[in-house]
Amino acid sequence: MHFSTGKAVALPESAGAGNISIGGLQHPLPLALHRGMAYIARPDGMEIASGLRKAAPVLLTPKHEPLTTMDDLGLTVGSNPARRPVIAESKGETLAMSSVVTKVPGSGTTKGHHEVELLVADTDTAAMAWSARIPLGEMEYALDVKEEDTEVVGLYGDTVALYAQGRLFGVNVDSHQKVWTAPGTYAAGAVLAAGKLVALRDDADGDRRPVGLNPADGSQKWAIDDVSAETLNAASPGTVIVGGYLSSEDSRDGSVLLEAASSKRIETYDGIMKADSCDYDGRSTTICAGADAVTAYDTQTGKARWTLPDKSGNRVAPEVTLVRAGLVYGTTENGPVVLDSTTGADKEDQPGIAPYFSDGYVGIALTDSDHTVTAYRTEN
């Protein structure tokens, strides 16, 4: 796929705030695409902007005051708590969903409290479709969790799985009400796969254990006690990769590929794969990128298909920016490049950009001059 560098549209500053330094992208951008429109999660709402033409963006805001606003972020890299919105189909509509933690003021003798608000946009109208608010009690201790932390995990049937302040909730798309709260506290980054909500739950020993929950009611379906987990990645629609300390594998650091439906182990790997380091290509391959290497795995068997750099030393590993539709996008010292995800062969050495996101209408990348988050139209 080619991208036109002559038809660029700069996205709002919120697209890159707190995630970009002078050296480029440092943290994942909190945006999602649908038909050329960018849905940008902010700590104080969700912004909708066209990637196809210059137009004023639309800002959706919560009912109450957010804990963090865009003005609070400043120039500090890593200061933006917003996480990528989720685009999902529900009853014939395509929805964009994000979430914000807010402050509900007290009244009389009633104390104020925090709540998480789920913001749901109709992608046809770029307007608020509905919202749901869930009161948050006193924040329980959870590893590495901040009070502004929240994200939409995904949609399963009629239930939106939502994370906030170390807790997992289910929201019904018809009633717009909370229908369940999962027991315990959890790490951010839970995933939906094979009809299960896979998450890392805190235990009494200060470790985190992988668990599979029923996204319809939040009940536990499986748990793994011999993995002290640090990272969780979706490897395909039916599998996940968990990285951590494997007490059943000669007590070592490693990663395991699991069937999300049953927790059955498919393959075990050396080393802990970083969070968000693996991506499914939409076909039959999972691409995992490390600091100096890229490896492709068969999603059914977990076996490696190819690795870069290759053994001959003639080909280098690209810095992967996107895995999508059977292709791997990235950069080398020679510029942007596109690889075939199944074979690792070069498919295109002049794609125009190395996008971080693409929906077939536009690709999202940073400008070379000032690292502005910019949309570039695709060219057939």
N, C-alpha and C positions, 0 to 999 in steps of 0.2 A: 504494500500500500504506500502511495506517495502522499505527501502533505504539501500544500501550497504555502510557501513562505511569503508570498506576495499578498495573501489574503488573511492577514493576522488581525485578531481582535483581542485587545488587552482585557483581562478579567478584573473585577474589583480587587482592591488591596486585601480584602479579607481572604482571598484564595491562597495567599502566601504568607500572611501575617504570622510571625512567630515560628516559622518553619524553614526560612531561607536565610542564609548568611552570605557574606561576601564570597564564600567558596561555592555557593550553589545550594541545592536542596539538602537539608539536613534531617528532615522528618517528613513522613507522608503527608501529602496535601489533603485537606478535609473536603474533598469534592467528589461528586459523581456526575456522570453525563447521561442524558437521554435525548436523542434526536437533536443533537447540537446545542442543547441547553445545559448550562452548568448549574448544579445545585450545590451550594457552598455552605457547609456547616460552620457556624460561628458560635462563640461561647455565649452570645446574647441573642441567637435566633438562627434563621436560615435565609440565605440570599440566593436569588435566582437570576441568572444573567445569560444572555445569548452569546454563544460562541460563534455564531454565523454572521452577525452584523452588530454594529455599534448601537446600543439601545440602553436606556436607563434600567438598572436592575430593580428587582422587587425584593423587599425585605419583609420576612415574616417574623414576628416577635412573640414572646410568651406573655401571659397575662400579668405575671409579677416580675419584679426586678431581678435580673440575672445576677448570680454571684460574681461573674466576671464579664466585663464588657470589652469591646475591641480597644477602647482607650486604655484599658488596664495593661494591655500586652506590652506596650513600649517596643523597644528594639531587641529585647531578650529572645534569643533563639531557644525554642523549647517551651515558651510561655503559653502557647495556645492549646487549651485542653480539648478543643473541638475535634471530633472524629468524623470520618467520611459518612455521608448520608447513605441510606439504602434505597435503591429503586426496586419496586416489586409490583407484581400484578395482583389485583384483588377485585373480584367480581366484575371483570371486564374493564377495570380502570387501572391505569398505571400511576402509582403513588411514589412520591419522594418523601422519605421520613428521616427526621433528625430529632435530637433531644437536647434540652437545656436544664440545668439545675438553677432554681430560683429561690428567692427569699420571700416567704409569706409573712407579712407583718402581724404582730400580735394585736389583740383588741381586748380592752378591759383587763380581766385577770387571766386571759388566755395568752400563753406564750406564743411568740412567733416560731416558725419552723421552716425547714427547707422542703421543697417539693421538686420532682422532676416532671417536666412537661414534654410530652411527645408532640412534635409538630409534623403534621401530615399535609403535603401539598398535592394538588391535582396537577399532573404534568400537562394536561390539555389546556388548562386555564392559567397555569402559573400562579395560582391563588391557594389560600388555605382551604383544605377540604374539611378537616376537623382536627381537634387536638384532644389530648387526654392528660390529666394531671394526677400525679400520685404523691401523696404526702410521704415524706421521708422522716423516720423517727430519729432518735439520737444515733449518730453515726457509730457503728460498731467498729472495733479494731479489725483492720484487714491489711495485709501486706501491700506496701507500695500504692495505697489508694488515697486519693485526695478528694476533698469534699465537692469539687467541681467536676469530677470524673463522671461522664455518662456517654453512652452510645447506643444506637439501635443495632441489635444483633441481626435481625431479619424477620421475615414473615413466614409462618408455617400455618397453612389453612386459614383459619379466622383469627389467629393469634399473632400479635407482634411481640417478639422477645426483646426486652429492654433492659439495659444495664445502667445502674446508677449507684455511686458511693459504695461499691463492693457488693451490691445486691442485684439479683435477677428477678424480673417481673414479667408477667404476661398480660397483654392488653387486648381485649376483644375488639375487632374492627367494626362490629355492628353497634355494640353498646357504648364503645369508647371508654370502657371501665376496666380497671385492673381485675383480673380473674384469678391470678395466683401470684404467690411470692415463694421463690425457692428457698428452702432452709439453708442457713450458712452464709458465708461471705466468699466472694470470688474475685479472681483477677479479671481485668478488662481483657477483651479479645476473644470472648466465647464465639463459637461458630455453629451454624446449622448445617448438618450433613446427614443424609440418609434418614430423615425423619427424627433425628435426635439433636438436642441442644448440648453440644460438648463444651465443657468449661473446666477451669482449674479452680478447685475449691480449697480454701484454707482448712487445715486440720489443727488439732490441739497441740501438735508438736512444732508448729511454726513452719510446716511444709505445705505444699500444694499438691493435691492429687487429682488426676483426670477423672471426670465423672460424665456420664451420659444421662441427660434428663429428657423427659417427655415434654416437648414444647407446648402441648395442648393443656397440661395441668401442672407442670413443674416438678412432677414426681421423679424420683431417681430410678433409672433403669439399669445402670451398671456403674461400677467404680473400680479403679485400679489402685491397689495399695502398695505395690512394689516399685512405683515410679514417683520420685520426688520431682515434680514437674517445674520447669522454668519457662518453657515456651510452648505455644500451640499454634499450628498452622492448618488451614484447610488445604488438603492435597488434591482433592477431586470432589465431585458431588457426594461420594460415598465414603471417603477416607479422610483421616487427619494424621498429622505428624506431631508427636509430643516429644519435646526434648527435656532432658534433666538427668538426675542420678538414678541409674537402674540397679536396684538392689538385687534383682533376680538375674542379672547378666554379669556375673563376676564383680558386682559392686563397682560400677564405673560410670563415667559420663557417657551419654549416648542419646539416640533418638529412635523412636519406634513408630512405624506406620501401622495404623489401626483401622479396622472396619468400624465406622462410626455407629452402625446399627447394633453391633454386638460386642465391641471392644476386642475382637479377635486380632491377634498380632499377625501382620503380613510380612514385615521385614524389620530388621534392627540395623542401625547404622552407628558408626563411630562418631563421636562429637555431638555437641548440642547445636541443632539448627536454630538460627536466630528467629525471633518472632517476625512474621511478615517476609521471611526470606524465600518462601516457596509459593508458587502460583500454578494453578491449573490452566492448561492451554485451551480448554473448551472442547477437547477432542479425546486424546488418550495419553497425554504426557503431562507430568508435573515437573516444572523447572525450579531448581533450588540454586540460589546464588549466594556465594560466600564472598570473603574479602578479595580473593584472588582466583576464584574458580567458579565455573557454572556446570552443573550436572543435570541431565535430563533423566527422569525415571518413568518407567511404564506404570501407569496408574493401577493396573490390575495386579501386577506381580511385585511391584516395588523395586525391580531390578534396573540398574543403570543402563541407559541406552547410549549416551555419549557424554563426554566430559571435555571441557576446555579450561586451560590449555591442553592440547593433545600431546601424546607421548613423543611425537617427533619434534615438538617445540616450534613448528611452523605456524601454528595458529594460536592466537591469544584469546583470553576470555573477555567478552565485552562486559561493561558495567550495565547490567540489565535494568531497564526502566519500565518495561511492560511486557506481559505475556498475554496474548489474546488470539483467538481464532486460528490456532496452529502456527503462530508466529512468535518470535522472541525479538523484541526491540531493545536496542542498547547503543552504547558508544564505545569506541576504541580511540586510540590516538589518531586514527585516520578519519574520525568523524562518526556520524550516525550509521548504524548497520541494522539489517533485519536478517534473522536466521530462521530456517525451518525448524520447528520445535521437535519434530520426530527424528530428524537426521542430524541436526546441528549444522547443516550446510548453509552457506551464505545464500540468501534469496535476493537481497537488494543492498547495494552499498551507497545509494544516493536517495534515501527516502525523504529528504528535506529536513526532518527533525527526528529525534528519538523521543516519542511521546511517553508521558507518565500515565496518561489515560487516553482512550479512544472509544468511540461508540459507532464508528463507521461514517459519521458525519464530520466530526472534527477530532483533532488530536491536541492534547494539552502538553506544553513544554515551557521552559523558561527562555526568555530572550538572552542572547549572549552579552548584550551591552549592560543591562542592569538587573537581570534575573526577574523581570516581570512575568507573572504567570499569564500565559497567552494561549489563545485557541487558534489553530490553523486548520483550514478546511482540507478535507481529503480530496484526492484526485484519482480518478480511475485510470 
